[in-house]
């Protein structure tokens, strides 16, 4: 009887993750895998998204992700102005339109246009990543936000006396040559 007992104990035990080498080669579940540190953009996007969600929860009544629209995003941008660091002179200010004012004034600090523009871009991407739906229904891609950002850009440029000029893209020579060849070839082909 004891020999039977020994035989049963020498048999291979049932498959167990720690006893099988084939299981050790399988990848760990995503929760257990060591994560690479997020890029600066990804960590900023996560921080911005969490800030926006907190803003929605602080509303009275609190809003869910499925309940907000572009008007809430516009209110969020105005809310952020209180934390801005860019002096934006009002029209009544003696320094309005001066790029380098000689003294201090009481004009408000606001969020810079470039910061708001980058923020909206990150929130637009985060919204889609968090199952927000199609890009067509993304409240961060609404035309009213583009209009608001354009108005902020123009008003800040006037207040500082520095006109905003869009940077022009330089064309690559190879593209220009290809276009010329295509135009030349298309005019020589009979219709």
Helices and strands as residue ranges (DSSP letters): H 2-10, H 21-24, H 40-58, H 70-80, G 81-83, E 86-87, E 109-110, H 113-129, G 135-137, G 139-141, H 143-160, H 173-188
